[in-house]
Amino acid sequence: MIKNIFSKPLIVLTVLLFFLSLNLSCNNNPPPKKLDMVNLAFQKWVGYGPFFLGKELGIFKDEGIDLNIVDEPLDSARREAFKEGMLDAEAGTIDLLVSKLAYDTPITMVLEIDYSFGADGIVVDGTINNIFDLKGKKVGLVRDDVGEMFISYVFNENGLSLNDISSVPTSPEEIVKLFTEKEVDAVVTWEPNLSLCLKREGSRILVTTKNNPGVIIDVLSFRNEIIKNNPQLAMRLMRGWFKSLKYYRENPAESSRIIAPHYGLKPEEYQAQVLGLRWLNYEDQNSEREFKEWEKAFNFISDIKHKNVRIPVIPKADTAINTSLLRSLYYKN
């Protein structure tokens, strides 16, 4: 009887102590790591797809980042958002970086995302056979954006200027409608809009960046305050980008299924459209040769924009581009 009297309370006490020890153990564990919010803005360019991939797969969370992707097509709005401290980073072309710096936007380039190799171009109707046939034609483009810069470069190489055409300013969202409804004779745009414009009967691509590689370069830029006061945050986002890019290259079909809906595309369409660009991994761009290419592109774009009276001053490449974070990233793909 004595054994039976004491055995039950002993069991109860043992169980209580067991659960108490679990509770103490849980309390001794450190709290979950707080994620740092990063507000990243960009237009719907297919080359930025790995950012969506990394966000959905938790790659950026593994780097301690809660990535908030801001879809803001207007560059002027992004420019003001940086000045107000509302944006932390931007994926955009070098020509947009040039414009921002010419108007004292406090951002700096830290790495190259990709360069266009056929995914940007000029789509024309059946009456235009060569670049000189564009003279006097109505051409739809986004003013002071990558499209205008590209046609300016092509014209400059052929002895023409923007004064030789009738420019029809529009927005990235309206450019396909403008062309397919035959309100203009040609448009300058990028994927996925480039392919959508070809739905107009008799249309064709006149020229693309495949004929002019190195003209349109997409880069990642950060607000200067972050680079100065929290460079590790910038580097964590950079590492997340390279990890996301690596995952895409190793799993293109699965990755495209994740990314494609963000562009309103089918997975196979996304895979086809990114063939018109070249992503650069860490080793590809962490070199003096590549850094010089960035400066070269920055300078000739600045000259073109200043010549076209799109910027009031020519910004300096040596203050626009920061290579120190990339050099010290110590991340191998």
SERO-4910 file (N, C-alpha, C, O; in steps of 0.05 Angstrom, whole numbers):
BEGIN
 pado doro    nc1    nc2    nc3   cac1   cac2   cac3    cc1    cc2    cc3    oc1    oc2    oc3
  Met    A     17    -24      0      0      0      0     17     25      0     11     45    -14
  Ile    A     38     24     16     56     48     17     67     54    -11     68     77    -19
  Lys    A     74     33    -25     86     37    -52     65     50    -70     72     68    -86
  Asn    A     40     41    -68     19     52    -85     12     81    -78      7     96    -96
  Ile    A     13     88    -52      7    115    -44     27    135    -55     19    157    -64
  Phe    A     53    128    -54     73    147    -63     80    147    -92     91    165   -103
  Ser    A     73    125   -106     81    123   -134     66    142   -152     77    153   -171
  Lys    A     40    147   -146     24    164   -163     34    193   -162     38    206   -183
  Pro    A     36    205   -137     46    232   -135     74    235   -147     81    255   -159
  Leu    A     91    214   -145    117    215   -156    117    218   -186    132    232   -198
  Ile    A     98    203   -198     95    204   -227     86    232   -236     97    243   -255
  Val    A     67    243   -221     56    269   -227     79    290   -225     81    308   -242
  Leu    A     94    288   -203    116    307   -199    137    305   -221    147    325   -231
  Thr    A    143    281   -228    162    277   -250    153    289   -276    168    302   -290
  Val    A    127    285   -282    116    297   -306    117    328   -305    124    341   -325
  Leu    A    110    339   -282    110    368   -278    138    379   -282    142    400   -296
  Leu    A    158    366   -270    185    375   -273    195    373   -302    210    390   -311
  Phe    A    185    353   -316    193    349   -344    183    373   -360    198    385   -376
  Phe    A    157    380   -357    146    402   -372    158    429   -364    162    447   -380
  Leu    A    164    431   -338    177    456   -329    204    459   -341    212    481   -348
  Ser    A    219    437   -344    246    438   -356    244    446   -385    261    460   -396
  Leu    A    223    436   -399    219    444   -427    214    474   -429    224    487   -447
  Asn    A    197    484   -411    190    512   -411    215    530   -406    219    550   -419
  Leu    A    231    521   -386    256    536   -381    275    535   -404    288    555   -411
  Ser    A    276    512   -417    294    509   -440    285    528   -463    302    541   -475
  Cys    A    258    529   -467    249    547   -488    255    576   -481    262    592   -499
  Asn    A    252    583   -456    257    611   -448    286    619   -450    292    642   -454
  Asn    A    304    599   -448    332    604   -451    341    608   -479    363    618   -484
  Asn    A    324    599   -499    332    602   -527    330    631   -534    313    646   -525
  Pro    A    348    641   -552    347    669   -560    323    674   -577    314    655   -592
  Pro    A    311    697   -576    287    703   -593    294    702   -622    317    706   -629
  Pro    A    274    698   -640    280    697   -669    293    723   -678    287    745   -668
  Lys    A    311    721   -696    326    744   -706    307    763   -721    291    754   -738
  Lys    A    308    788   -714    291    808   -727    301    814   -755    325    819   -759
  Leu    A    283    813   -774    291    818   -802    292    848   -807    276    863   -796
  Asp    A    311    856   -823    314    884   -831    298    889   -857    302    875   -877
  Met    A    279    908   -856    263    914   -879    280    929   -900    294    949   -893
  Val    A    279    921   -925    292    935   -947    271    940   -968    259    922   -979
  Asn    A    267    966   -974    248    974   -995    263    977  -1021    279    996  -1025
  Leu    A    258    958  -1040    272    957  -1065    252    964  -1088    231    950  -1090
  Ala    A    258    984  -1104    240    992  -1126    251    984  -1153    276    986  -1157
  Phe    A    234    977  -1171    242    973  -1199    217    971  -1217    195    966  -1208
  Gln    A    222    975  -1243    202    971  -1263    200    942  -1270    217    926  -1262
  Lys    A    179    934  -1284    175    906  -1291    193    897  -1314    184    893  -1337
  Trp    A    218    895  -1309    238    885  -1328    244    856  -1321    249    850  -1297
  Val    A    244    838  -1341    247    810  -1335    274    803  -1322    276    782  -1308
  Gly    A    293    819  -1326    319    814  -1314    320    815  -1283    338    804  -1271
  Tyr    A    299    828  -1272    298    830  -1243    284    806  -1230    280    806  -1206
  Gly    A    275    787  -1246    260    764  -1236    272    750  -1212    257    742  -1194
  Pro    A    299    746  -1211    310    732  -1188    304    746  -1161    306    733  -1140
  Phe    A    298    772  -1161    290    784  -1136    264    772  -1126    261    766  -1102
  Phe    A    244    768  -1144    220    755  -1136    225    726  -1127    213    717  -1107
  Leu    A    243    713  -1141    250    685  -1134    262    683  -1106    253    667  -1090
  Gly    A    281    700  -1101    294    700  -1075    275    707  -1052    278    696  -1030
  Lys    A    257    725  -1057    237    732  -1037    219    708  -1031    214    703  -1007
  Glu    A    209    695  -1051    190    673  -1047    203    648  -1035    191    633  -1021
  Leu    A    228    644  -1042    243    620  -1031    255    625  -1004    265    606   -992
  Gly    A    253    649   -994    264    656   -968    294    660   -968    307    660   -947
  Ile    A    306    664   -992    335    669   -994    343    695   -980    363    696   -966
  Phe    A    327    715   -984    334    741   -972    329    740   -941    343    753   -926
  Lys    A    309    725   -933    304    721   -904    328    708   -891    335    714   -868
  Asp    A    340    689   -905    364    676   -895    386    695   -890    404    691   -874
  Glu    A    386    717   -905    406    738   -902    397    760   -882    410    780   -879
  Gly    A    374    754   -869    364    773   -849    349    796   -860    347    817   -847
  Ile    A    338    793   -884    325    815   -898    296    809   -904    289    787   -915
  Asp    A    278    827   -897    250    826   -905    248    844   -929    246    868   -927
  Leu    A    248    832   -953    250    847   -978    222    856   -986    204    840   -991
  Asn    A    218    882   -988    193    894   -997    198    905  -1025    212    925  -1029
  Ile    A    186    892  -1046    190    900  -1073    169    921  -1081    145    915  -1079
  Val    A    178    944  -1089    160    966  -1096    159    969  -1126    179    974  -1139
  Asp    A    135    965  -1137    131    968  -1166    123    997  -1172    100   1004  -1171
  Glu    A    143   1013  -1179    138   1041  -1186    150   1048  -1213    175   1051  -1215
  Pro    A    134   1049  -1234    144   1053  -1261    155   1081  -1266    172   1084  -1284
  Leu    A    146   1101  -1251    155   1128  -1256    182   1134  -1242    184   1132  -1218
  Asp    A    202   1141  -1258    228   1146  -1247    228   1171  -1230    242   1172  -1210
  Ser    A    212   1191  -1238    211   1216  -1222    200   1210  -1194    209   1222  -1174
  Ala    A    181   1191  -1192    171   1184  -1165    192   1170  -1149    194   1175  -1125
  Arg    A    207   1152  -1161    228   1138  -1146    250   1158  -1137    261   1155  -1116
  Arg    A    255   1177  -1154    275   1197  -1148    268   1212  -1122    284   1216  -1105
  Glu    A    243   1221  -1121    233   1236  -1097    232   1218  -1073    237   1227  -1050
  Ala    A    225   1192  -1077    223   1174  -1055    251   1169  -1042    253   1166  -1017
  Phe    A    272   1169  -1058    299   1166  -1047    306   1191  -1031    318   1189  -1009
  Lys    A    299   1214  -1041    306   1239  -1027    291   1241  -1000    301   1252   -981
  Glu    A    267   1229   -999    251   1229   -974    259   1206   -956    248   1204   -934
  Gly    A    277   1188   -964    285   1166   -948    265   1143   -948    266   1126   -930
  Met    A    247   1143   -967    226   1122   -968    235   1097   -982    224   1075   -978
  Leu    A    256   1099   -999    267   1076  -1013    296   1071  -1004    310   1090   -998
  Asp    A    303   1046  -1003    330   1039   -995    348   1031  -1018    372   1037  -1018
  Ala    A    336   1019  -1039    352   1009  -1061    335   1009  -1087    310   1011  -1086
  Glu    A    348   1007  -1109    335   1007  -1135    350    989  -1154    374    989  -1155
  Ala    A    334    974  -1170    345    960  -1193    337    977  -1217    313    981  -1221
  Gly    A    356    985  -1233    350   1003  -1255    373   1005  -1274    395    996  -1268
  Thr    A    368   1016  -1297    390   1019  -1317    409   1042  -1309    402   1060  -1294
  Ile    A    432   1042  -1321    452   1062  -1315    442   1090  -1324    448   1110  -1311
  Asp    A    426   1091  -1345    416   1117  -1354    398   1130  -1333    397   1154  -1330
  Leu    A    382   1113  -1318    365   1123  -1297    382   1133  -1274    376   1153  -1260
  Leu    A    404   1119  -1269    423   1127  -1248    435   1154  -1255    438   1172  -1238
  Val    A    442   1158  -1280    454   1183  -1290    434   1206  -1284    441   1227  -1274
  Ser    A    408   1202  -1292    388   1223  -1288    385   1230  -1259    382   1253  -1251
  Lys    A    384   1209  -1242    380   1214  -1213    403   1230  -1202    399   1249  -1186
  Leu    A    428   1223  -1209    451   1237  -1198    453   1265  -1208    463   1283  -1195
  Ala    A    443   1270  -1233    444   1297  -1244    425   1315  -1229    427   1340  -1229
  Tyr    A    405   1303  -1215    386   1318  -1198    390   1313  -1169    372   1314  -1153
  Asp    A    415   1307  -1161    424   1305  -1133    409   1284  -1117    403   1287  -1094
  Thr    A    402   1261  -1130    389   1239  -1115    412   1224  -1101    431   1216  -1114
  Pro    A    409   1219  -1075    431   1207  -1059    433   1177  -1062    428   1163  -1042
  Ile    A    440   1167  -1085    444   1138  -1089    470   1132  -1103    482   1149  -1117
  Thr    A    479   1107  -1100    504   1098  -1112    502   1070  -1122    490   1053  -1109
  Met    A    513   1064  -1145    513   1037  -1157    533   1019  -1142    555   1028  -1135
  Val    A    525    994  -1137    542    975  -1123    548    950  -1138    568    936  -1133
  Leu    A    531    942  -1158    537    919  -1174    521    919  -1200    501    934  -1202
  Glu    A    529    903  -1219    514    900  -1244    495    876  -1242    503    854  -1233
  Ile    A    471    880  -1250    451    858  -1250    452    843  -1276    454    818  -1276
  Asp    A    450    857  -1298    451    845  -1324    456    865  -1346    457    889  -1340
  Tyr    A    461    856  -1370    461    875  -1392    443    863  -1414    442    839  -1418
  Ser    A    430    881  -1428    410    873  -1448    425    863  -1473    444    875  -1483
  Phe    A    415    840  -1483    427    827  -1506    405    818  -1525    403    795  -1533
  Gly    A    387    838  -1532    365    832  -1550    338    837  -1538    318    836  -1552
  Ala    A    337    841  -1512    311    845  -1498    301    873  -1499    279    879  -1489
  Asp    A    316    892  -1509    308    920  -1513    310    925  -1543    329    916  -1556
  Gly    A    292    941  -1554    294    946  -1582    273    966  -1593    257    977  -1578
  Ile    A    274    969  -1619    255    987  -1633    237    969  -1651    247    954  -1668
  Val    A    211    971  -1646    191    956  -1662    178    976  -1681    171    998  -1674
  Val    A    176    968  -1707    166    986  -1727    143    973  -1743    139    949  -1743
  Asp    A    128    990  -1758    108    979  -1776    120    972  -1803    145    974  -1806
  Gly    A    104    963  -1821    114    952  -1846    125    973  -1865    137    965  -1886
  Thr    A    122    999  -1859    132   1019  -1877    161   1027  -1872    174   1041  -1888
  Ile    A    172   1017  -1850    200   1024  -1842    218   1001  -1846    215    979  -1834
  Asn    A    239   1005  -1862    258    984  -1869    285    987  -1857    300    968  -1853
  Asn    A    292   1012  -1850    319   1017  -1838    317   1040  -1819    296   1053  -1817
  Ile    A    338   1046  -1805    338   1067  -1785    332   1094  -1796    320   1111  -1783
  Phe    A    340   1099  -1822    336   1125  -1834    307   1129  -1842    298   1152  -1845
  Asp    A    291   1107  -1845    263   1110  -1851    247   1121  -1827    224   1128  -1831
  Leu    A    259   1122  -1804    245   1133  -1780    243   1163  -1782    227   1175  -1766
  Lys    A    258   1176  -1799    257   1205  -1801    229   1215  -1807    217   1206  -1827
  Gly    A    219   1233  -1791    192   1244  -1795    170   1226  -1784    147   1234  -1785
  Lys    A    176   1203  -1774    156   1184  -1764    149   1190  -1735    165   1202  -1720
  Lys    A    125   1181  -1727    117   1183  -1699    127   1159  -1684    121   1136  -1690
  Val    A    143   1164  -1663    156   1143  -1648    148   1145  -1618    153   1166  -1606
  Gly    A    136   1124  -1608    128   1124  -1580    151   1115  -1562    165   1096  -1568
  Leu    A    155   1130  -1541    177   1124  -1522    171   1136  -1495    154   1154  -1492
  Val    A    185   1126  -1475    182   1137  -1448    204   1158  -1445    228   1152  -1446
  Arg    A    195   1182  -1442    214   1205  -1441    234   1202  -1418    227   1195  -1395
  Asp    A    259   1208  -1424    281   1207  -1404    282   1180  -1390    288   1179  -1366
  Asp    A    278   1159  -1406    280   1132  -1395    297   1116  -1414    309   1126  -1433
  Val    A    300   1090  -1409    318   1073  -1423    312   1072  -1453    330   1070  -1470
  Gly    A    286   1073  -1461    278   1073  -1489    289   1097  -1504    300   1094  -1526
  Glu    A    285   1120  -1493    295   1144  -1505    325   1144  -1507    337   1153  -1527
  Met    A    338   1134  -1486    367   1132  -1487    377   1114  -1509    397   1120  -1522
  Phe    A    363   1091  -1512    372   1072  -1532    370   1083  -1560    388   1080  -1576
  Ile    A    347   1095  -1567    344   1105  -1594    363   1129  -1598    372   1134  -1620
  Ser    A    368   1144  -1577    387   1166  -1579    415   1156  -1586    429   1167  -1602
  Tyr    A    423   1133  -1573    449   1121  -1579    450   1111  -1608    469   1116  -1622
  Val    A    429   1097  -1616    428   1087  -1644    429   1109  -1664    443   1108  -1684
  Phe    A    414   1131  -1659    414   1154  -1677    441   1167  -1678    451   1174  -1699
  Asn    A    453   1170  -1654    480   1182  -1653    500   1167  -1669    518   1179  -1682
  Glu    A    498   1140  -1669    516   1124  -1685    512   1126  -1715    529   1119  -1731
  Asn    A    488   1135  -1722    481   1137  -1751    477   1166  -1761    466   1171  -1782
  Gly    A    487   1185  -1745    486   1213  -1753    458   1225  -1752    453   1245  -1766
  Leu    A    441   1214  -1736    414   1225  -1733    411   1236  -1704    429   1233  -1688
  Ser    A    388   1249  -1699    382   1258  -1672    352   1256  -1667    337   1249  -1685
  Leu    A    344   1261  -1642    316   1259  -1635    299   1280  -1650    275   1277  -1652
  Asn    A    312   1301  -1660    298   1321  -1675    288   1311  -1702    272   1323  -1715
  Asp    A    299   1288  -1711    292   1276  -1737    265   1261  -1736    255   1252  -1756
  Ile    A    255   1256  -1711    229   1241  -1708    209   1258  -1694    215   1279  -1682
  Ser    A    184   1249  -1694    163   1261  -1679    159   1244  -1654    145   1224  -1655
  Ser    A    171   1252  -1632    169   1236  -1608    142   1237  -1595    130   1259  -1593
  Val    A    131   1214  -1587    105   1213  -1574    110   1202  -1546    111   1177  -1542
  Pro    A    112   1219  -1526    117   1209  -1499     94   1193  -1488     71   1199  -1493
  Thr    A    101   1171  -1474     80   1154  -1463     92   1141  -1437    114   1148  -1429
  Ser    A     76   1124  -1425     85   1109  -1401     92   1081  -1409     83   1071  -1429
  Pro    A    108   1067  -1392    114   1038  -1398     89   1021  -1400     89   1002  -1415
  Glu    A     68   1028  -1385     43   1012  -1385     27   1016  -1411     12    999  -1419
  Glu    A     30   1040  -1423     13   1046  -1447     27   1042  -1473     14   1045  -1494
  Ile    A     53   1036  -1473     68   1035  -1498     58   1013  -1517     58   1018  -1542
  Val    A     50    991  -1507     40    969  -1524     14    977  -1538     10    974  -1562
  Lys    A     -4    988  -1522    -30    998  -1533    -26   1019  -1554    -39   1019  -1575
  Leu    A     -7   1037  -1549     -1   1059  -1568      6   1048  -1595     -2   1058  -1616
  Phe    A     23   1027  -1595     32   1016  -1620     12    997  -1633      7    999  -1657
  Thr    A      0    979  -1618    -19    960  -1629    -44    973  -1640    -57    962  -1657
  Glu    A    -51    996  -1629    -74   1011  -1639    -67   1031  -1660    -84   1047  -1668
  Lys    A    -42   1029  -1670    -33   1044  -1693    -33   1074  -1690    -38   1089  -1709
  Glu    A    -28   1083  -1665    -26   1111  -1660      2   1122  -1666      6   1146  -1669
  Val    A     21   1104  -1668     49   1112  -1675     60   1092  -1696     48   1071  -1700
  Asp    A     82   1100  -1708     94   1083  -1729    115   1064  -1718    122   1044  -1730
  Ala    A    125   1071  -1694    146   1054  -1681    146   1060  -1652    136   1081  -1643
  Val    A    157   1042  -1637    161   1046  -1608    189   1035  -1600    199   1017  -1612
  Val    A    199   1046  -1578    224   1036  -1566    216   1025  -1539    205   1039  -1522
  Thr    A    221    999  -1534    212    987  -1510    229    962  -1502    250    958  -1515
  Trp    A    221    947  -1483    236    924  -1473    216    902  -1467    192    905  -1466
  Glu    A    228    878  -1462    211    855  -1455    198    858  -1427    211    868  -1408
  Pro    A    173    849  -1424    157    834  -1443    142    850  -1465    130    838  -1482
  Asn    A    144    877  -1463    129    894  -1482    139    890  -1511    123    892  -1530
  Leu    A    165    884  -1514    176    881  -1541    161    859  -1556    154    862  -1579
  Ser    A    157    836  -1543    142    814  -1556    113    821  -1560    101    813  -1580
  Leu    A    101    835  -1541     73    841  -1543     67    860  -1566     46    859  -1579
  Cys    A     86    878  -1572     82    897  -1594     82    883  -1621     70    893  -1641
  Leu    A     94    860  -1623     96    845  -1648     69    833  -1656     66    821  -1677
  Lys    A     49    835  -1638     22    826  -1645      9    843  -1666    -11    835  -1678
  Arg    A     19    867  -1670      8    885  -1691     16    873  -1718     39    867  -1724
  Glu    A     -4    870  -1735      1    858  -1762     21    874  -1778     19    899  -1780
  Gly    A     40    860  -1789     60    873  -1806     83    885  -1791    102    896  -1803
  Ser    A     83    883  -1765    105    895  -1749    129    877  -1748    128    853  -1753
  Arg    A    152    889  -1741    177    874  -1738    196    890  -1721    193    913  -1716
  Ile    A    216    876  -1712    237    889  -1696    258    900  -1715    269    886  -1732
  Leu    A    263    926  -1712    283    939  -1730    312    935  -1720    329    929  -1735
  Val    A    315    940  -1694    342    937  -1682    339    932  -1653    320    941  -1640
  Thr    A    357    916  -1641    356    910  -1613    384    914  -1600    403    920  -1614
  Thr    A    385    909  -1575    411    911  -1560    429    888  -1567    453    888  -1559
  Lys    A    419    868  -1582    437    846  -1590    457    857  -1610    479    848  -1612
  Asn    A    449    878  -1625    467    892  -1643    484    912  -1629    504    922  -1640
  Asn    A    476    919  -1604    490    940  -1589    493    931  -1560    483    945  -1542
  Pro    A    507    909  -1555    511    901  -1527    527    921  -1511    545    934  -1522
  Gly    A    522    922  -1485    537    941  -1468    525    968  -1467    536    985  -1452
  Val    A    504    974  -1482    491   1000  -1481    472   1002  -1458    471   1022  -1443
  Ile    A    456    981  -1454    436    981  -1432    445    962  -1411    445    937  -1415
  Ile    A    453    972  -1388    463    957  -1366    445    962  -1342    441    985  -1334
  Asp    A    436    940  -1330    419    943  -1305    437    939  -1281    454    922  -1280
  Val    A    433    957  -1262    450    957  -1238    433    958  -1212    410    965  -1213
  Leu    A    446    951  -1190    434    954  -1164    446    978  -1150    471    980  -1148
  Ser    A    430    996  -1141    440   1020  -1127    427   1022  -1100    404   1014  -1095
  Phe    A    442   1034  -1081    432   1039  -1054    433   1068  -1047    448   1084  -1057
  Arg    A    415   1075  -1028    416   1102  -1017    442   1106  -1003    451   1088   -988
  Asn    A    454   1129  -1006    481   1134   -996    483   1130   -965    503   1121   -955
  Glu    A    462   1137   -951    462   1135   -922    466   1106   -913    479   1101   -893
  Ile    A    455   1087   -929    458   1059   -922    487   1050   -927    499   1036   -911
  Ile    A    498   1058   -950    526   1050   -956    545   1061   -935    564   1048   -928
  Lys    A    539   1085   -925    557   1098   -905    553   1086   -877    573   1080   -864
  Asn    A    528   1083   -869    523   1076   -841    517   1046   -836    520   1036   -814
  Asn    A    508   1032   -857    501   1004   -854    509    988   -879    492    976   -892
  Pro    A    535    988   -885    543    974   -910    537    944   -909    533    931   -930
  Gln    A    537    932   -885    531    903   -883    503    897   -893    498    875   -904
  Leu    A    484    915   -889    457    911   -899    457    910   -929    444    892   -941
  Ala    A    471    928   -942    474    928   -971    487    902   -980    478    890  -1000
  Met    A    507    893   -966    521    869   -975    504    844   -971    507    825   -987
  Arg    A    487    844   -951    469    821   -948    449    819   -971    442    797   -980
  Leu    A    439    842   -980    421    841  -1003    436    833  -1028    425    818  -1044
  Met    A    461    841  -1031    477    834  -1054    482    803  -1054    480    790  -1075
  Arg    A    488    792  -1030    492    763  -1028    466    748  -1035    467    727  -1048
  Gly    A    444    759  -1026    418    747  -1032    413    747  -1062    402    727  -1072
  Trp    A    421    768  -1075    418    769  -1105    434    747  -1118    423    733  -1135
  Phe    A    459    744  -1111    476    724  -1124    466    696  -1118    468    678  -1135
  Lys    A    456    691  -1094    445    665  -1087    420    659  -1103    416    637  -1112
  Ser    A    403    679  -1107    379    676  -1122    385    670  -1151    373    653  -1164
  Leu    A    405    684  -1162    414    680  -1190    425    652  -1193    420    639  -1213
  Lys    A    440    643  -1174    452    616  -1175    430    595  -1175    431    576  -1190
  Tyr    A    409    600  -1158    387    581  -1157    373    580  -1184    365    558  -1193
  Tyr    A    369    603  -1196    355    603  -1223    371    587  -1243    360    571  -1258
  Arg    A    397    592  -1244    413    578  -1264    413    548  -1260    415    532  -1279
  Glu    A    411    539  -1235    411    510  -1229    383    498  -1232    380    474  -1236
  Asn    A    362    515  -1230    335    505  -1231    318    524  -1248    299    536  -1238
  Pro    A    324    527  -1274    310    547  -1290    280    542  -1293    264    561  -1293
  Ala    A    272    517  -1297    243    511  -1301    227    517  -1275    207    531  -1277
  Glu    A    236    507  -1252    223    512  -1227    223    542  -1221    202    553  -1212
  Ser    A    245    555  -1225    247    583  -1219    229    600  -1237    216    619  -1227
  Ser    A    227    592  -1262    209    607  -1280    180    604  -1272    164    623  -1276
  Arg    A    172    581  -1262    145    578  -1252    139    597  -1229    116    606  -1226
  Ile    A    159    603  -1213    155    621  -1190    155    650  -1200    139    666  -1190
  Ile    A    172    657  -1218    176    685  -1227    155    694  -1247    144    716  -1245
  Ala    A    148    677  -1266    131    684  -1289    105    699  -1281     98    718  -1294
  Pro    A     90    689  -1261     65    703  -1254     68    733  -1247     50    749  -1250
  His    A     92    740  -1237     96    768  -1230     97    786  -1255     95    811  -1253
  Tyr    A    101    774  -1278    102    789  -1303     78    783  -1321     77    792  -1344
  Gly    A     59    768  -1311     37    760  -1327     44    742  -1350     31    743  -1371
  Leu    A     65    726  -1346     75    708  -1367     72    679  -1360     67    672  -1336
  Lys    A     73    662  -1380     75    633  -1375    105    627  -1370    122    641  -1379
  Pro    A    111    606  -1354    139    599  -1348    157    597  -1373    179    607  -1373
  Glu    A    147    584  -1394    163    582  -1418    167    608  -1432    188    612  -1445
  Glu    A    148    627  -1429    152    654  -1440    173    669  -1425    190    682  -1437
  Tyr    A    173    666  -1399    194    680  -1383    221    669  -1391    240    685  -1395
  Gln    A    224    643  -1392    250    631  -1400    259    641  -1427    283    645  -1431
  Ala    A    241    644  -1446    248    653  -1472    257    682  -1472    276    689  -1486
  Gln    A    243    698  -1456    250    727  -1457    276    734  -1443    290    753  -1451
  Val    A    284    719  -1423    309    724  -1409    333    715  -1426    356    721  -1419
  Leu    A    328    701  -1448    350    695  -1467    360    721  -1480    382    721  -1491
  Gly    A    344    742  -1478    353    768  -1489    369    785  -1470    372    809  -1475
  Leu    A    379    773  -1449    396    788  -1431    418    770  -1420    417    745  -1424
  Arg    A    437    781  -1407    459    766  -1396    462    774  -1366    469    797  -1360
  Trp    A    457    755  -1348    462    760  -1320    491    756  -1314    504    739  -1326
  Leu    A    502    771  -1296    530    769  -1288    532    758  -1260    521    771  -1241
  Asn    A    546    736  -1256    550    727  -1229    573    742  -1216    585    760  -1228
  Tyr    A    580    734  -1191    600    749  -1176    627    750  -1190    639    771  -1193
  Glu    A    636    727  -1199    663    726  -1212    664    742  -1238    684    754  -1244
  Asp    A    641    742  -1253    641    756  -1278    645    786  -1276    657    799  -1293
  Gln    A    635    797  -1254    636    827  -1252    656    838  -1232    661    862  -1232
  Asn    A    666    821  -1215    685    830  -1195    714    832  -1207    731    816  -1200
  Ser    A    717    850  -1226    743    853  -1240    747    882  -1248    728    896  -1253
  Glu    A    772    890  -1251    778    917  -1259    768    922  -1287    759    944  -1294
  Arg    A    769    902  -1304    759    905  -1332    730    912  -1332    721    930  -1347
  Glu    A    714    898  -1315    685    904  -1314    680    931  -1302    662    945  -1311
  Phe    A    695    938  -1282    691    965  -1269    696    987  -1290    681   1007  -1290
  Lys    A    715    984  -1307    721   1004  -1328    698   1005  -1348    692   1026  -1359
  Glu    A    685    982  -1354    662    981  -1372    639    997  -1360    625   1011  -1375
  Trp    A    635    995  -1334    614   1010  -1321    619   1040  -1324    600   1055  -1331
  Glu    A    643   1048  -1320    650   1077  -1322    647   1087  -1351    637   1109  -1355
  Lys    A    655   1070  -1369    652   1077  -1398    623   1081  -1405    616   1101  -1418
  Ala    A    606   1062  -1397    577   1065  -1403    565   1089  -1389    549   1104  -1401
  Phe    A    572   1093  -1364    562   1116  -1349    569   1142  -1363    552   1160  -1365
  Asn    A    594   1145  -1372    603   1170  -1384    590   1175  -1411    582   1198  -1417
  Phe    A    587   1154  -1429    576   1161  -1455    546   1166  -1453    534   1181  -1468
  Ile    A    532   1153  -1433    504   1158  -1429    500   1186  -1418    482   1200  -1426
  Ser    A    518   1195  -1400    516   1222  -1389    519   1242  -1412    505   1263  -1413
  Asp    A    538   1237  -1430    543   1256  -1452    518   1258  -1470    510   1279  -1479
  Ile    A    506   1234  -1476    482   1234  -1494    459   1249  -1480    445   1265  -1494
  Lys    A    454   1244  -1455    432   1257  -1441    437   1288  -1439    418   1303  -1441
  His    A    461   1295  -1435    467   1324  -1433    464   1337  -1460    454   1360  -1462
  Lys    A    472   1323  -1481    469   1333  -1508    440   1337  -1516    433   1355  -1530
  Asn    A    423   1319  -1506    394   1320  -1511    379   1338  -1492    355   1338  -1492
  Val    A    394   1352  -1475    383   1370  -1455    363   1355  -1436    342   1366  -1429
  Arg    A    371   1331  -1428    355   1316  -1409    365   1319  -1381    351   1313  -1362
  Ile    A    390   1327  -1378    402   1331  -1351    416   1358  -1351    428   1366  -1371
  Pro    A    416   1372  -1329    428   1399  -1327    458   1398  -1325    472   1417  -1333
  Val    A    469   1377  -1313    498   1374  -1309    506   1346  -1315    489   1328  -1315
  Ile    A    532   1342  -1319    542   1314  -1324    554   1304  -1298    574   1314  -1289
  Pro    A    541   1283  -1286    552   1272  -1261    578   1257  -1265    584   1249  -1288
  Lys    A    593   1253  -1244    619   1240  -1246    616   1210  -1239    604   1203  -1219
  Ala    A    628   1194  -1256    627   1165  -1253    641   1156  -1227    632   1137  -1214
  Asp    A    663   1169  -1220    678   1159  -1197    663   1163  -1171    669   1149  -1151
  Thr    A    643   1181  -1170    627   1183  -1146    600   1169  -1148    586   1166  -1128
  Ala    A    593   1160  -1173    568   1147  -1177    570   1117  -1173    550   1104  -1169
  Ile    A    594   1106  -1174    598   1077  -1173    616   1070  -1149    638   1080  -1146
  Asn    A    606   1052  -1133    621   1042  -1110    628   1013  -1114    609    996  -1116
  Thr    A    653   1006  -1117    661    978  -1121    672    965  -1096    678    941  -1096
  Ser    A    674    980  -1074    687    969  -1050    670    947  -1038    681    928  -1027
  Leu    A    644    950  -1038    627    929  -1026    629    903  -1041    630    882  -1030
  Leu    A    629    905  -1068    632    881  -1084    659    868  -1080    661    843  -1079
  Arg    A    680    884  -1079    707    873  -1075    709    858  -1049    724    838  -1047
  Ser    A    695    867  -1029    697    855  -1002    674    836   -995    671    828   -972
  Leu    A    658    829  -1015    635    812  -1010    643    784  -1002    629    771   -986
  Tyr    A    665    774  -1013    676    747  -1007    655    726  -1011    653    707   -995
  Tyr    A    639    728  -1031    619    708  -1037    625    695  -1064    628    709  -1084
  Lys    A    627    669  -1064    633    654  -1089    609    639  -1098    596    625  -1082
  Asn    A    603    641  -1124    580    626  -1135    589    598  -1142    573    582  -1152
***
